Amino acid sequence: MAEFNTVWLSGVLTGDVDTYKKQGLQVARFYIDVEGAGDGRLQGNFKVVAFGNHAEVAMKDLQKGSRVLIMGALLERRRGGRGIEIRVRRLLLLPAEAPEAEREEFRVTDIDEDDEQVPQEETED
């Protein structure tokens, strides 16, 4: 059986987006709080990393307090920094409140991940 690595999380940004370039590719890094994801706590905090077009969208549209839905891959960091990070494959900016049927629309950033090149090792700054 083939294994796969995909996770869906929705949460709230705990700070602003940190951006930089690595190997000529735009990188965005931010943290989200996710309810019910902590070890005996009400919330868990996850590091999220986006590359290329996803990073551009994060840089432009996300800020502290933004609600997001992320589909990505888990990556375990063994040296320095936090242990687990989420690498973005799809990014959905959620409205601040639940949308009414005709009042708001969700905005989806659907970028073909094959169009982007991800650096082999993303390191902490």
Protein Blocks (a to p, Z undefined) as FASTA:
>chain_A
ZZddddddddddfbdcddddeehiacdddddddehiaghiabdcdddddehjlmmmmmmm
gcehiacdddddddddfeghifbdcddfbdcdddfbdcdfklpccddddddfklpccdfb
acdZZ
